[in-house]
Amino acid sequence: MKYLTIAIHYPKPENRKDILNAMNQLAQEAEKCQGLIEMSAWVDEKTDRIFAVALWKSKEEGLLCWQKLGQLAARFPLSDWERQPREVLMNLALGT
């Protein structure tokens, strides 16, 4: 079963590019992980939110890769770059 994760970021205007750069670096690293289908960042220009989306072939592969990606993500001062705390959705199930 596929596995989807979404993080919703609320960038400060001056840090929008910083967050997008961080998302791109995470996506490049995720390409090395088994089971990745797609990882990308989407910008809602109306609300200036960034949606970081990752789709995996299975939950097991996604969680294993996120253990590795978490170390890289911890290097970015995301909390300093955001105007409010991000929302992270890691337990999404495909609806029927």
Residue pairs with C-beta under 8 A, 6 or more apart in sequence:
1 58
1 59
1 93
1 94
2 37
2 55
2 56
2 57
2 58
2 94
3 55
3 56
3 57
3 58
3 59
3 61
3 62
3 63
3 92
4 53
4 54
4 55
4 56
4 92
4 94
5 53
5 54
5 56
5 62
5 66
5 88
5 89
5 90
5 92
6 51
6 52
6 53
6 54
6 88
6 89
6 92
7 51
7 52
7 86
7 87
7 88
7 89
8 49
8 50
8 51
8 52
8 86
8 87
8 88
8 89
9 19
9 49
9 50
9 51
9 52
9 78
9 82
9 86
10 48
10 49
10 50
10 82
10 83
10 84
10 85
10 86
11 18
11 19
11 48
11 49
11 50
11 81
11 82
11 83
12 81
12 82
12 83
13 48
15 80
15 81
15 82
16 43
16 48
16 50
18 76
18 81
19 41
19 50
19 76
19 78
19 81
19 82
20 41
20 43
20 50
22 73
22 76
22 78
23 41
23 50
23 52
24 41
25 72
26 39
26 52
26 69
26 72
26 73
27 39
27 40
27 41
29 68
29 69
29 72
30 36
30 39
30 54
30 65
30 69
31 39
33 61
33 64
33 65
33 68
33 69
34 61
34 64
34 65
35 56
35 57
35 58
35 60
35 61
35 62
35 64
35 65
36 54
36 55
36 56
36 57
36 61
36 65
37 55
37 56
37 57
38 53
38 54
38 55
39 52
39 53
39 54
39 55
40 52
40 53
41 50
41 51
41 52
41 53
42 50
42 51
42 53
43 49
43 50
43 51
44 50
44 51
54 62
56 62
56 65
66 90
78 86
79 85
